[in-house]
């Protein structure tokens, strides 16, 4: 799990849009397993890279199961019908994310945390190699923030996510990428990256860093 952090305007969302092929790079290239993602067929790319965005699905006339089933679109033929294999994958992901009791509910009736789980499920049924999430805890209360972060950390694909909470990023991600004004400031394990000078450079605040023993977790407090 890679967490991208930085102040507002640092370039987090722009980087993610490049990674899931919403924006095309003007120089260089983005490779997945050595292959330029823009040299891939769009359907192949959609099978390899899935994204969960801040903008939630607006079609409230669909059930949770129907929303999740949309993730199988890159595998379907011209008639757009789910095969037995598609159905099995959808069932497995619904069970994995404990969405069984919600599957028949209308998507528009869900809470914020439940919607986020449903959108992660839709991305997972794409069976991607890389799952990209743009601020997955945004607008969620603390319980649902922790629920979502624990959920995505335990999933199979490589996870790339932007987060605004440094303490949560340090606790849940194996690697942090710190951006400032569109440039990489640091990249590495949280305990190596999150230093007071770097936080002052990237965020413009003073940080006090505390190591919590015996867990080894880092806890940050900030002041201007």
TIVEX-677183 format. One record per residue: residue number from 1; x, y, z of N, C-alpha, C in turn. Coordinates in Angstrom, 1 decimal. Layout:
# TIVEX-677183
<NUM; <X; Y; Z>; <X; Y; Z>; <X; Y; Z>>,
...
***
This chain:
# TIVEX-677183
<1; <0.8; -1.2; 0.0>; <0.0; 0.0; 0.0>; <0.9; 1.2; 0.0>>,
<2; <0.7; 2.1; -1.0>; <1.4; 3.3; -1.2>; <0.5; 4.5; -0.9>>,
<3; <0.8; 5.3; 0.1>; <-0.1; 6.5; 0.3>; <0.6; 7.7; -0.2>>,
<4; <-0.1; 8.5; -1.0>; <0.4; 9.8; -1.5>; <-0.1; 10.9; -0.6>>,
<5; <0.8; 11.7; -0.1>; <0.4; 12.8; 0.9>; <1.1; 14.1; 0.4>>,
<6; <0.5; 15.2; 0.8>; <1.0; 16.5; 0.5>; <-0.1; 17.6; 0.8>>,
<7; <0.3; 18.8; 0.8>; <-0.6; 19.9; 1.1>; <-1.6; 20.0; -0.1>>,
<8; <-2.7; 20.8; 0.1>; <-3.6; 21.1; -1.0>; <-2.9; 21.7; -2.2>>,
<9; <-3.1; 21.2; -3.4>; <-2.5; 21.7; -4.6>; <-1.1; 21.1; -4.8>>,
<10; <-0.7; 20.1; -4.0>; <0.6; 19.4; -4.2>; <0.7; 18.6; -5.5>>,
<11; <-0.5; 18.1; -6.0>; <-0.5; 17.3; -7.2>; <-1.0; 15.9; -6.9>>,
<12; <-1.6; 15.6; -5.8>; <-2.0; 14.2; -5.5>; <-3.0; 13.7; -6.5>>,
<13; <-4.1; 14.4; -6.6>; <-5.1; 14.0; -7.5>; <-4.7; 13.9; -9.0>>,
<14; <-3.8; 14.9; -9.4>; <-3.3; 14.9; -10.7>; <-2.5; 13.6; -11.0>>,
<15; <-1.6; 13.2; -10.0>; <-0.8; 12.0; -10.2>; <-1.7; 10.8; -10.3>>,
<16; <-2.8; 10.7; -9.5>; <-3.7; 9.6; -9.5>; <-4.4; 9.5; -10.9>>,
<17; <-4.8; 10.7; -11.4>; <-5.5; 10.7; -12.7>; <-4.5; 10.2; -13.8>>,
<18; <-3.3; 10.5; -13.7>; <-2.3; 9.9; -14.7>; <-2.2; 8.4; -14.5>>,
<19; <-2.3; 7.9; -13.3>; <-2.1; 6.5; -13.1>; <-3.3; 5.7; -13.6>>,
<20; <-4.5; 6.3; -13.5>; <-5.7; 5.5; -14.0>; <-6.1; 6.0; -15.4>>,
<21; <-5.2; 6.6; -16.1>; <-5.5; 6.9; -17.5>; <-6.6; 8.0; -17.8>>,
<22; <-6.8; 8.8; -16.8>; <-7.7; 9.9; -17.1>; <-7.0; 11.0; -17.7>>,
<23; <-5.8; 11.3; -17.3>; <-4.9; 12.2; -18.0>; <-3.7; 11.5; -18.6>>,
<24; <-3.3; 12.0; -19.8>; <-2.2; 11.4; -20.5>; <-0.9; 12.3; -20.3>>,
<25; <0.2; 11.6; -19.9>; <1.4; 12.4; -19.6>; <1.9; 13.1; -20.9>>,
<26; <2.4; 14.3; -20.7>; <2.9; 15.1; -21.8>; <4.4; 14.8; -22.1>>,
<27; <5.0; 14.1; -21.1>; <6.4; 13.6; -21.3>; <6.5; 12.4; -20.5>>,
<28; <7.5; 11.5; -20.9>; <7.7; 10.3; -20.1>; <6.5; 9.3; -20.4>>,
<29; <6.5; 8.2; -19.5>; <5.4; 7.3; -19.6>; <5.1; 6.6; -18.3>>,
<30; <4.0; 6.0; -18.2>; <3.6; 5.2; -17.0>; <3.6; 3.8; -17.4>>,
<31; <4.3; 2.9; -16.7>; <4.4; 1.5; -17.0>; <3.8; 0.6; -15.9>>,
<32; <3.1; -0.4; -16.3>; <2.6; -1.4; -15.5>; <3.2; -2.8; -15.9>>,
<33; <4.0; -3.4; -15.1>; <4.7; -4.6; -15.5>; <5.5; -4.4; -16.8>>,
<34; <6.1; -3.2; -16.9>; <7.0; -2.9; -18.0>; <6.3; -2.4; -19.2>>,
<35; <4.9; -2.4; -19.2>; <4.2; -2.0; -20.4>; <3.6; -0.6; -20.2>>,
<36; <3.7; 0.3; -21.2>; <3.2; 1.6; -21.2>; <1.6; 1.5; -21.1>>,
<37; <1.0; 2.1; -20.1>; <-0.4; 1.9; -20.0>; <-1.2; 2.5; -21.2>>,
<38; <-0.6; 3.5; -21.8>; <-1.3; 4.1; -23.0>; <-1.1; 3.4; -24.3>>,
<39; <-0.2; 2.3; -24.2>; <-0.1; 1.4; -25.4>; <-1.0; 0.3; -25.2>>,
<40; <-1.7; 0.1; -24.1>; <-2.6; -0.9; -23.9>; <-4.0; -0.6; -24.5>>,
<41; <-4.7; -1.6; -24.9>; <-6.1; -1.5; -25.3>; <-6.9; -1.0; -24.1>>,
<42; <-7.9; -0.2; -24.3>; <-8.6; 0.4; -23.2>; <-9.3; -0.7; -22.3>>,
<43; <-9.8; -1.7; -22.9>; <-10.4; -2.8; -22.2>; <-9.4; -3.5; -21.3>>,
<44; <-8.2; -3.7; -21.9>; <-7.1; -4.4; -21.1>; <-6.7; -3.5; -19.9>>,
<45; <-6.5; -2.2; -20.2>; <-6.2; -1.3; -19.1>; <-7.2; -1.3; -18.0>>,
<46; <-8.5; -1.4; -18.4>; <-9.6; -1.4; -17.4>; <-9.6; -2.6; -16.6>>,
<47; <-9.0; -3.7; -17.1>; <-8.9; -5.0; -16.4>; <-7.8; -4.9; -15.4>>,
<48; <-6.8; -4.1; -15.7>; <-5.5; -4.0; -14.9>; <-5.6; -3.0; -13.8>>,
<49; <-6.2; -1.9; -14.1>; <-6.2; -0.7; -13.2>; <-7.7; -0.3; -12.8>>,
<50; <-8.0; -0.3; -11.6>; <-9.3; 0.2; -11.1>; <-9.2; 1.4; -10.2>>,
<51; <-10.2; 2.2; -10.2>; <-10.1; 3.5; -9.4>; <-11.4; 3.7; -8.7>>,
<52; <-11.2; 4.2; -7.4>; <-12.4; 4.6; -6.6>; <-12.2; 6.1; -6.4>>,
<53; <-13.1; 6.9; -6.9>; <-12.9; 8.4; -6.9>; <-13.7; 9.0; -5.8>>,
<54; <-13.3; 10.3; -5.6>; <-14.1; 11.1; -4.6>; <-15.5; 11.3; -5.0>>,
<55; <-15.7; 11.5; -6.3>; <-17.1; 11.7; -6.8>; <-17.8; 10.4; -6.8>>,
<56; <-18.9; 10.3; -6.0>; <-19.6; 9.0; -5.9>; <-20.5; 8.8; -7.0>>,
<57; <-20.9; 7.5; -7.2>; <-21.9; 7.2; -8.2>; <-23.2; 7.9; -8.0>>,
<58; <-23.8; 8.4; -9.0>; <-25.0; 9.2; -8.9>; <-26.3; 8.5; -9.2>>,
<59; <-26.1; 7.3; -9.8>; <-27.3; 6.6; -10.2>; <-27.9; 5.8; -9.0>>,
<60; <-28.8; 6.5; -8.3>; <-29.4; 6.0; -7.1>; <-30.5; 5.0; -7.4>>,
<61; <-30.8; 4.8; -8.7>; <-31.9; 3.9; -9.1>; <-31.4; 2.4; -9.2>>,
<62; <-30.1; 2.2; -8.9>; <-29.6; 0.8; -9.0>; <-29.4; 0.3; -7.6>>,
<63; <-29.5; -1.0; -7.5>; <-29.2; -1.7; -6.2>; <-27.7; -1.8; -6.0>>,
<64; <-27.3; -2.1; -4.8>; <-25.9; -2.2; -4.5>; <-25.2; -3.3; -5.3>>,
<65; <-25.9; -4.4; -5.5>; <-25.4; -5.5; -6.3>; <-25.2; -5.0; -7.8>>,
<66; <-26.2; -4.3; -8.3>; <-26.1; -3.8; -9.7>; <-24.9; -2.8; -9.8>>,
<67; <-24.7; -2.0; -8.8>; <-23.6; -1.1; -8.9>; <-22.3; -1.9; -8.9>>,
<68; <-22.2; -2.9; -8.1>; <-20.9; -3.7; -8.0>; <-20.7; -4.4; -9.3>>,
<69; <-21.8; -4.9; -9.9>; <-21.7; -5.7; -11.1>; <-21.2; -4.9; -12.3>>,
<70; <-21.3; -3.6; -12.2>; <-20.8; -2.7; -13.3>; <-19.3; -2.9; -13.4>>,
<71; <-18.6; -3.4; -12.4>; <-17.1; -3.6; -12.5>; <-16.7; -4.7; -13.4>>,
<72; <-17.7; -5.5; -13.8>; <-17.4; -6.6; -14.8>; <-17.5; -6.1; -16.2>>,
<73; <-17.8; -4.9; -16.5>; <-18.0; -4.4; -17.8>; <-16.8; -4.6; -18.8>>,
<74; <-15.6; -4.4; -18.3>; <-14.4; -4.7; -19.2>; <-14.3; -6.1; -19.7>>,
<75; <-15.0; -7.1; -19.1>; <-14.9; -8.5; -19.4>; <-16.1; -8.9; -20.3>>,
<76; <-17.1; -8.1; -20.5>; <-18.3; -8.5; -21.2>; <-18.2; -8.3; -22.7>>,
<77; <-19.0; -9.0; -23.4>; <-19.1; -8.9; -24.8>; <-20.2; -7.8; -25.2>>,
<78; <-20.7; -7.9; -26.4>; <-21.6; -6.9; -26.9>; <-22.9; -6.8; -26.2>>,
<79; <-23.4; -8.0; -25.6>; <-24.7; -8.0; -25.0>; <-24.7; -7.5; -23.6>>,
<80; <-23.5; -7.4; -23.0>; <-23.4; -6.8; -21.7>; <-24.0; -7.6; -20.6>>,
<81; <-24.1; -8.9; -20.7>; <-24.7; -9.8; -19.7>; <-23.6; -10.5; -18.9>>,
<82; <-23.9; -10.7; -17.6>; <-22.9; -11.4; -16.8>; <-23.0; -12.9; -17.0>>,
<83; <-21.8; -13.5; -17.2>; <-21.7; -14.9; -17.3>; <-21.7; -15.5; -15.9>>,
<84; <-21.7; -16.9; -15.9>; <-21.6; -17.6; -14.6>; <-20.4; -17.2; -13.8>>,
<85; <-19.3; -17.1; -14.6>; <-18.0; -16.7; -14.0>; <-18.1; -15.3; -13.4>>,
<86; <-18.7; -14.3; -14.1>; <-18.9; -13.0; -13.6>; <-19.7; -13.0; -12.3>>,
<87; <-20.8; -13.8; -12.3>; <-21.7; -13.9; -11.1>; <-20.9; -14.5; -9.9>>,
<88; <-20.1; -15.5; -10.1>; <-19.3; -16.0; -9.1>; <-18.3; -15.0; -8.5>>,
<89; <-17.7; -14.2; -9.3>; <-16.8; -13.2; -8.8>; <-17.5; -12.1; -8.0>>,
<90; <-18.6; -11.7; -8.5>; <-19.5; -10.7; -7.8>; <-19.9; -11.2; -6.5>>,
<91; <-20.3; -12.5; -6.4>; <-20.7; -13.1; -5.2>; <-19.6; -13.1; -4.2>>,
<92; <-18.4; -13.5; -4.7>; <-17.2; -13.6; -3.8>; <-16.8; -12.3; -3.2>>,
<93; <-16.8; -11.2; -4.0>; <-16.4; -9.9; -3.5>; <-17.5; -9.4; -2.5>>,
<94; <-18.7; -9.6; -2.8>; <-19.8; -9.2; -1.9>; <-19.6; -9.8; -0.5>>,
<95; <-19.3; -11.1; -0.6>; <-19.0; -11.8; 0.7>; <-17.8; -11.3; 1.4>>,
<96; <-16.7; -11.1; 0.6>; <-15.4; -10.6; 1.1>; <-15.6; -9.3; 1.9>>,
<97; <-16.4; -8.4; 1.3>; <-16.6; -7.1; 1.9>; <-17.8; -7.0; 2.9>>,
<98; <-18.4; -8.2; 3.2>; <-19.5; -8.2; 4.1>; <-20.7; -7.3; 3.6>>,
<99; <-21.0; -7.4; 2.3>; <-22.0; -6.6; 1.8>; <-23.3; -7.4; 1.5>>,
<100; <-23.4; -8.6; 2.0>; <-24.5; -9.5; 1.7>; <-25.8; -8.8; 2.1>>,
<101; <-25.9; -8.2; 3.3>; <-27.1; -7.7; 3.8>; <-27.5; -6.4; 3.1>>,
<102; <-26.6; -5.8; 2.3>; <-26.8; -4.6; 1.6>; <-27.1; -4.8; 0.1>>,
<103; <-26.8; -6.0; -0.4>; <-26.8; -6.2; -1.8>; <-28.1; -5.8; -2.5>>,
<104; <-29.2; -6.0; -1.8>; <-30.5; -5.7; -2.4>; <-31.0; -4.3; -2.2>>,
<105; <-30.3; -3.6; -1.4>; <-30.7; -2.2; -1.1>; <-30.4; -1.3; -2.2>>,
<106; <-31.2; -0.2; -2.3>; <-30.9; 0.8; -3.3>; <-29.7; 1.6; -2.9>>,
<107; <-28.8; 1.8; -3.8>; <-27.5; 2.5; -3.5>; <-27.7; 3.8; -2.8>>,
<108; <-28.7; 4.6; -3.2>; <-28.9; 5.9; -2.7>; <-29.4; 5.9; -1.2>>,
<109; <-29.7; 4.7; -0.7>; <-30.1; 4.7; 0.7>; <-29.0; 4.4; 1.7>>,
<110; <-27.7; 4.2; 1.1>; <-26.6; 3.8; 2.0>; <-26.0; 5.0; 2.7>>,
<111; <-25.3; 4.7; 3.8>; <-24.5; 5.7; 4.5>; <-23.2; 5.9; 3.7>>,
<112; <-22.5; 7.0; 4.1>; <-21.2; 7.3; 3.4>; <-20.2; 6.1; 3.4>>,
<113; <-20.1; 5.5; 4.6>; <-19.2; 4.4; 4.7>; <-19.6; 3.2; 3.9>>,
<114; <-20.9; 2.9; 3.9>; <-21.5; 1.8; 3.1>; <-21.3; 2.0; 1.6>>,
<115; <-21.5; 3.2; 1.2>; <-21.3; 3.6; -0.3>; <-19.8; 3.3; -0.6>>,
<116; <-18.9; 3.7; 0.2>; <-17.5; 3.6; -0.1>; <-17.1; 2.1; -0.2>>,
<117; <-17.6; 1.3; 0.7>; <-17.4; -0.2; 0.6>; <-18.0; -0.7; -0.7>>,
<118; <-19.2; -0.2; -1.1>; <-19.7; -0.7; -2.4>; <-18.9; -0.3; -3.6>>,
<119; <-18.4; 0.9; -3.6>; <-17.5; 1.3; -4.7>; <-16.2; 0.6; -4.7>>,
<120; <-15.7; 0.3; -3.6>; <-14.4; -0.6; -3.5>; <-14.8; -1.9; -4.1>>,
<121; <-15.9; -2.5; -3.7>; <-16.3; -3.8; -4.3>; <-16.5; -3.7; -5.8>>,
<122; <-17.0; -2.7; -6.3>; <-17.2; -2.5; -7.8>; <-15.8; -2.6; -8.4>>,
<123; <-14.8; -1.9; -7.8>; <-13.5; -1.9; -8.3>; <-12.8; -3.3; -8.2>>,
<124; <-13.1; -4.0; -7.1>; <-12.5; -5.3; -6.9>; <-12.9; -6.3; -7.9>>,
<125; <-14.2; -6.2; -8.4>; <-14.7; -7.2; -9.3>; <-14.1; -7.0; -10.7>>,
<126; <-13.4; -5.9; -10.9>; <-12.6; -5.8; -12.1>; <-11.3; -6.7; -12.1>>,
<127; <-11.0; -7.3; -10.9>; <-9.8; -8.1; -10.7>; <-8.6; -7.3; -11.1>>,
<128; <-8.4; -6.1; -10.6>; <-7.2; -5.3; -11.1>; <-5.9; -5.7; -10.4>>,
<129; <-4.8; -5.4; -11.1>; <-3.5; -5.5; -10.5>; <-3.3; -4.4; -9.5>>,
<130; <-3.8; -3.2; -9.9>; <-3.6; -2.0; -9.1>; <-4.9; -1.4; -8.8>>,
<131; <-5.2; -1.0; -7.5>; <-6.4; -0.4; -7.1>; <-6.0; 1.0; -6.6>>,
<132; <-6.6; 2.1; -7.3>; <-6.2; 3.4; -7.0>; <-7.4; 4.1; -6.3>>,
<133; <-7.2; 4.8; -5.2>; <-8.2; 5.4; -4.4>; <-7.9; 6.9; -4.1>>,
<134; <-8.8; 7.8; -4.5>; <-8.5; 9.2; -4.3>; <-9.2; 9.7; -3.0>>,
<135; <-8.5; 9.9; -1.9>; <-9.0; 10.3; -0.6>; <-10.2; 9.4; -0.2>>,
<136; <-10.0; 8.1; 0.0>; <-11.1; 7.2; 0.3>; <-11.8; 7.5; 1.6>>,
<137; <-11.1; 8.3; 2.5>; <-11.7; 8.5; 3.8>; <-12.4; 9.9; 3.9>>,
<138; <-12.4; 10.7; 2.8>; <-12.9; 12.0; 2.7>; <-14.4; 12.0; 3.1>>,
<139; <-14.8; 12.9; 4.0>; <-16.2; 13.1; 4.3>; <-16.8; 11.9; 5.2>>,
<140; <-15.9; 11.0; 5.7>; <-16.4; 9.9; 6.5>; <-16.1; 10.3; 8.0>>,
<141; <-16.9; 9.8; 8.9>; <-16.6; 9.9; 10.3>; <-15.4; 9.0; 10.7>>,
<142; <-14.9; 9.1; 11.9>; <-13.7; 8.4; 12.3>; <-13.8; 6.9; 12.2>>,
<143; <-15.0; 6.4; 12.6>; <-15.3; 5.0; 12.6>; <-15.2; 4.4; 11.2>>,
<144; <-15.8; 5.1; 10.2>; <-15.8; 4.7; 8.9>; <-14.5; 4.9; 8.2>>,
<145; <-13.7; 5.9; 8.6>; <-12.4; 6.1; 8.1>; <-11.5; 4.9; 8.4>>,
<146; <-11.6; 4.5; 9.7>; <-10.8; 3.3; 10.1>; <-11.2; 2.0; 9.5>>,
<147; <-12.5; 1.9; 9.3>; <-13.1; 0.7; 8.7>; <-12.6; 0.6; 7.2>>,
<148; <-12.6; 1.7; 6.5>; <-12.2; 1.7; 5.1>; <-10.7; 1.4; 5.0>>,
<149; <-9.9; 2.0; 5.8>; <-8.5; 1.8; 5.7>; <-8.1; 0.4; 6.1>>,
<150; <-8.7; -0.2; 7.1>; <-8.4; -1.6; 7.5>; <-8.8; -2.5; 6.3>>,
<151; <-9.9; -2.1; 5.7>; <-10.4; -3.0; 4.6>; <-9.5; -3.0; 3.4>>,
<152; <-9.0; -1.8; 3.0>; <-8.2; -1.7; 1.8>; <-6.8; -2.3; 2.0>>,
<153; <-6.3; -2.2; 3.3>; <-5.0; -2.7; 3.5>; <-5.0; -4.2; 3.4>>,
<154; <-6.1; -4.9; 3.6>; <-6.2; -6.3; 3.6>; <-6.6; -6.9; 2.2>>,
<155; <-6.7; -6.1; 1.2>; <-7.1; -6.5; -0.1>; <-5.9; -7.1; -0.9>>,
<156; <-6.2; -7.8; -2.0>; <-5.1; -8.4; -2.8>; <-4.3; -7.5; -3.7>>,
<157; <-4.9; -6.6; -4.4>; <-4.1; -5.8; -5.4>; <-3.1; -4.8; -4.7>>,
<158; <-2.2; -4.3; -5.5>; <-1.4; -3.2; -5.0>; <-2.3; -2.0; -4.8>>,
<159; <-2.2; -1.3; -3.7>; <-3.0; -0.2; -3.4>; <-2.2; 1.1; -3.5>>,
<160; <-2.8; 2.1; -4.3>; <-2.2; 3.4; -4.4>; <-3.3; 4.4; -4.0>>,
<161; <-3.1; 5.1; -2.9>; <-4.2; 6.0; -2.4>; <-3.6; 7.3; -2.0>>,
<162; <-4.4; 8.4; -2.1>; <-4.1; 9.7; -1.6>; <-4.8; 9.8; -0.2>>,
<163; <-4.1; 10.4; 0.8>; <-4.6; 10.6; 2.1>; <-4.2; 12.0; 2.6>>,
<164; <-5.1; 12.6; 3.3>; <-4.7; 13.9; 3.9>; <-4.3; 13.8; 5.3>>,
<165; <-4.6; 12.7; 6.0>; <-4.3; 12.5; 7.4>; <-2.9; 11.8; 7.5>>,
<166; <-1.9; 12.5; 8.0>; <-0.6; 11.9; 8.0>; <-0.5; 10.8; 9.0>>,
<167; <-1.2; 10.9; 10.1>; <-1.2; 9.8; 11.1>; <-1.8; 8.5; 10.6>>,
<168; <-2.9; 8.7; 9.9>; <-3.5; 7.5; 9.3>; <-2.6; 6.9; 8.2>>,
<169; <-2.0; 7.8; 7.4>; <-1.1; 7.3; 6.3>; <0.1; 6.6; 6.9>>,
<170; <0.7; 7.1; 8.0>; <1.8; 6.5; 8.7>; <1.4; 5.1; 9.2>>,
<171; <0.2; 5.0; 9.7>; <-0.2; 3.7; 10.4>; <-0.6; 2.6; 9.4>>,
<172; <-1.2; 3.0; 8.3>; <-1.7; 2.0; 7.4>; <-0.9; 1.7; 6.1>>,
<173; <-0.1; 2.6; 5.7>; <0.7; 2.4; 4.4>; <2.1; 1.9; 4.7>>,
<174; <2.6; 1.0; 3.8>; <4.0; 0.6; 3.9>; <4.9; 1.6; 3.4>>,
<175; <4.5; 2.4; 2.4>; <5.3; 3.4; 1.7>; <4.6; 4.7; 1.6>>,
<176; <5.3; 5.8; 1.9>; <4.7; 7.2; 1.7>; <5.4; 7.9; 0.5>>,
<177; <4.6; 8.5; -0.3>; <5.2; 9.4; -1.3>; <4.7; 10.8; -1.0>>,
<178; <5.6; 11.7; -0.7>; <5.3; 13.1; -0.3>; <5.5; 14.0; -1.5>>,
<179; <4.5; 14.7; -1.8>; <4.5; 15.7; -2.9>; <4.5; 17.1; -2.5>>,
<180; <5.1; 18.0; -3.2>; <5.0; 19.4; -2.9>; <5.1; 20.1; -4.3>>,
<181; <4.1; 20.9; -4.6>; <4.0; 21.7; -5.9>; <4.4; 20.8; -7.1>>,
<182; <3.8; 19.6; -7.1>; <4.0; 18.7; -8.2>; <5.3; 18.0; -8.3>>,
<183; <6.1; 18.0; -7.3>; <7.4; 17.3; -7.3>; <7.5; 16.4; -6.1>>,
<184; <8.3; 15.3; -6.2>; <8.5; 14.4; -5.2>; <9.5; 15.0; -4.2>>,
<185; <9.0; 15.0; -2.9>; <9.9; 15.5; -1.8>; <10.6; 14.3; -1.2>>,
<186; <9.9; 13.2; -1.0>; <10.4; 12.0; -0.4>; <9.6; 10.8; -0.7>>,
<187; <10.2; 9.7; -0.7>; <9.4; 8.4; -0.9>; <10.1; 7.3; -0.1>>,
<188; <9.4; 6.6; 0.8>; <10.0; 5.5; 1.5>; <9.1; 5.2; 2.7>>,
<189; <9.6; 4.3; 3.6>; <8.8; 3.9; 4.8>; <8.4; 5.1; 5.6>>,
<190; <7.3; 5.1; 6.3>; <6.8; 6.3; 7.1>; <7.8; 6.8; 8.1>>,
<191; <8.5; 5.8; 8.8>; <9.4; 6.2; 9.9>; <10.6; 6.9; 9.3>>,
<192; <10.9; 6.7; 8.0>; <12.1; 7.4; 7.4>; <11.7; 8.7; 6.8>>,
<193; <10.5; 8.7; 6.3>; <10.0; 9.9; 5.5>; <9.5; 11.0; 6.4>>,
<194; <8.8; 10.7; 7.4>; <8.1; 11.7; 8.2>; <9.1; 12.3; 9.3>>,
<195; <9.9; 13.2; 8.8>; <10.8; 14.0; 9.7>; <10.2; 15.4; 9.9>>,
<196; <10.6; 16.0; 11.0>; <10.1; 17.4; 11.2>; <10.5; 18.4; 10.1>>,
<197; <11.8; 18.3; 9.6>; <12.2; 19.3; 8.5>; <11.4; 19.0; 7.2>>,
<198; <11.1; 17.7; 6.9>; <10.4; 17.4; 5.7>; <8.9; 17.9; 5.8>>,
<199; <8.3; 17.7; 6.9>; <6.9; 18.1; 7.1>; <6.8; 19.6; 7.1>>,
<200; <7.8; 20.3; 7.6>; <7.8; 21.8; 7.5>; <7.9; 22.2; 6.1>>,
<201; <8.8; 21.5; 5.3>; <9.0; 21.9; 3.9>; <7.7; 21.6; 3.1>>,
<202; <7.1; 20.5; 3.3>; <6.0; 20.0; 2.4>; <4.6; 20.6; 2.9>>,
<203; <4.4; 20.9; 4.2>; <3.1; 21.3; 4.7>; <3.2; 22.7; 5.3>>,
<204; <4.3; 23.3; 5.6>; <4.4; 24.6; 6.2>; <4.0; 24.6; 7.6>>,
<205; <4.1; 23.5; 8.3>; <3.8; 23.5; 9.8>; <4.9; 22.8; 10.5>>,
<206; <4.9; 23.1; 11.8>; <5.9; 22.4; 12.7>; <5.3; 21.1; 13.2>>,
<207; <6.1; 20.1; 13.3>; <5.6; 18.8; 13.7>; <6.4; 18.3; 14.9>>,
<208; <5.7; 17.7; 15.8>; <6.4; 16.9; 16.9>; <6.1; 15.5; 16.7>>,
<209; <7.2; 14.7; 16.6>; <7.1; 13.3; 16.2>; <7.3; 12.4; 17.4>>,
<210; <6.4; 11.5; 17.7>; <6.5; 10.6; 18.9>; <6.4; 9.2; 18.4>>,
<211; <7.4; 8.4; 18.8>; <7.4; 6.9; 18.5>; <6.7; 6.2; 19.7>>,
<212; <5.6; 5.5; 19.3>; <4.8; 4.8; 20.3>; <5.4; 3.4; 20.5>>,
<213; <5.9; 3.1; 21.7>; <6.5; 1.8; 22.0>; <5.4; 1.0; 22.8>>,
<214; <5.4; -0.4; 22.7>; <6.2; -1.2; 21.8>; <5.7; -1.3; 20.4>>,
<215; <4.6; -0.7; 20.0>; <4.1; -0.8; 18.7>; <5.0; -0.3; 17.6>>,
<216; <5.8; 0.7; 17.9>; <6.7; 1.3; 16.9>; <6.0; 2.3; 16.0>>,
<217; <4.7; 2.5; 16.2>; <4.0; 3.4; 15.4>; <4.4; 4.9; 15.6>>,
<218; <4.3; 5.7; 14.6>; <4.7; 7.1; 14.7>; <3.4; 7.9; 14.9>>,
<219; <3.4; 8.8; 15.9>; <2.3; 9.7; 16.1>; <2.8; 11.2; 16.0>>,
<220; <2.0; 11.9; 15.2>; <2.4; 13.3; 14.9>; <1.4; 14.3; 15.5>>,
<221; <2.0; 15.4; 16.0>; <1.1; 16.5; 16.4>; <1.7; 17.8; 15.7>>,
<222; <0.8; 18.7; 15.4>; <1.2; 19.9; 14.5>; <0.9; 21.2; 15.2>>,
<223; <1.7; 22.2; 14.9>; <1.4; 23.6; 15.2>; <2.0; 24.5; 14.2>>,
<224; <1.4; 25.7; 14.1>; <1.9; 26.7; 13.1>; <3.0; 27.6; 13.8>>,
***
